[in-house]
Amino acid sequence: MYRFKRIFLIVTDGLGIGEEPRTAEFGDKGANSMLHASEVLPLDIPNWTKLGITEVAKVAGHVARVKKPLAYVGKIYEMSNGKDTLTGHWEMMGVYTKVPNPQFIEHGFPKELVDKLSKEAFEGRKIIGNRHASGMQILEELGLQHIEKGDMIIYTSPDSTLQICGDEKTLGADKLNEYAKKARAICSANPKWNVARVISRPFIYENGKFIRTFNRHDYANKPTSHIILEDLQAKGIDTVAIGKIKDIFTGVGINTIYGPASDDENMDIAIDIAQSKSENQFVFVNLVQFDSHYGHRRDPLGYSENISRLDIKLGKLINALREDDLLLMTSDHGNDPTMPGNDHTREALPFTAFSKSFKKPHVIKEPLKGLGTVGNIVAKNFNVPLCETGEDIFEELK
């Protein structure tokens, strides 16, 4: 019935491949996440190289051409007015973000919101932090005060977020999530406070060190318009969310959920599904650590190592795919680990499409317009309506 019985979409969250027409507009001139990480530590990516990634992305040390790439590879230029997780993922599924959600980088959150959070969301607890900071920085500064006194840490990152930290032992992840849900409702009720995501950030303190756990949860705004996932679900396609995907779309259009975990673990889940006998399935995977662990923390060494680890998993996933499977890979935004500050970067984004059934895969010379191009491949395959945030190249993939 369908050309591809299963489609796997891997989103390398925060992995960009250089300048695009609006890079300078967003203050990111010179950003190139993949290249700059590879210059700090050479990449070991034989599988992705065979697919053709080095034909569209500059990678230090890779100068030989791949004459016959095994996949269709290209660059995507995002359409929406943003460079954050929600904007990128939503565009893939058909949502164009015209006006970005509010940010509170310069002065932190307004007193009226802070007072309301303390009284109505945090059971009267004192709020500390309330500024733009990196997650580890704020924990080093205020983590012990939270543990000893019960004061709640809030901060914002360079994108539109309200982040709430809580110790898993003294506060508990469930209580932290309860607070975050109440904070989401408060922010959503006022357009001036309506951040894209309220993030529950649990941590533990062991041997004098703060460690953020994978029990994090993102409480995002609901998609502002209809998304492809809803049509797939209505059509009877099994929509599977791995990693942050459920949180990003607030569960809209999703059947099966695998919660946040490490990139290695998320890839292992995708590999297990590929090895199963499932059919009529869309598997949507987010690999968050390029962004959360290495991009924002400006750790190019860790960023490079994570790309090389992904390549090992990519090889296993490819081996597990059937002839009637399709693998798609792209990113939602860049996060160059060598740029000043700790913000996302507006960059061109990689596109990879692989199937063992392809006869003539090649480099797509012209940049693709819109991340919805990826979503439209999924939509066209499963016979649901296409979106307007990308092109239709399905018939070109032969």
C-alpha positions, 0 to 999 in steps of 0.5 A: 500500500505504501512505498515505505512501510516504515519511516525513521526520522532522526533529528540531530538537535543542534547540529548545523552545517554552516551559513545560510541566508539569514545567519547574519540576521540572527547574529551568528555569522561564521557559525558552523557547528559540525566543522568547528567541532571536527577541527577540535577533534577529528570525526570518525564517521565512516557510515555517514560519510558513505551516505554522503554527508561530507559532500554537503557539510565541511568536515575537517580532514575530509577532502576526498569526494564520495563519488557515489553516495549511498543516500540523497544528501543536501542542505535545508534552509529553515523558513520560520523566524527563530532558531530554537527546538520548537520552531524547528520541529514544528516547521518539520510538521507544518507549523510556520513560526512568524512571531517568536515566543518572548525571551527574558535574557536581559533582565530575567522574569518580571516581578509579577510573574515571579511572585505568581510562580512562588505563590501559585506554583511553588507552594510559597517557596522563595525563588532564587536565580531568575536570570539568563545562565547556563544550567550547570553555572546556576547549579554551582551557584545556587544548588546547595541553597535549594537543597538546604533551604528549599528555595526554587531555582529558576533561570532562562536560556538563550531561547524562550524558556523558563527552566526550573531546577529541583533536587531529586532527593530532597524535592523529588522529580514528581514534585518538580514536574507538578511545579513545572505544570503549574508554571506552564499554565501561568505562563500560557495565560498571559501572552507577555509571559508565554514562553515556548517551553517550561522545563523541569530540570531535576538534578542530583548532588553526589561527591561534591558534584551536581549532575543533571539527570535524564528525568527532565521534562519539557512543557511546551506550548501546543502546536499553533496549527494542524500538524502532519502527526495528527493526519498520520495518527488519524490514518492509522499510522503508528506514530512513535516518539523517542526522546523529547518529541512527545514534549515538543508536540505536547503529545499531539498526534503521537501513539507510542512514547519513549521518554528522554534518555541519552542519545545512545539509548534513543538510537538503541530504541530506534534500532530495536524497532527497526529489527522488529516486524512492525509496519505502517509506522513513523518513528520520530527520534530527537537526539538532544545531547548535541544541544544540551550537553555540548552546544550550550556548554560550549564543549566542542570535544564532547560535541565531536565525540557525540557525532562519532558515537552517533555514527556507530549507532547509525551503522547498526540502524542501517543494517537493521533497515528493511528494503521498504524502510526509509531513514531521514536525518536532519536538525532543528537548528545549530548550536556551534560549540565554539561560538561566544555565549551559549545560544543556538546558532542559525545555520544551514541544516543537513538533510539525509535520506537513505533506503536500501531500495534507492537506485540513484541516490545523489547530492541535491545541489540546490538548498531545500526551502523549509524543514517541512520538506522532511515532513512532506516526504513522510506525508506523501508516503502515507497519503496525507496532506502536505504542509506549506513549510517545505517542498515536495521532493518525494518523487525525486527519491528513487 
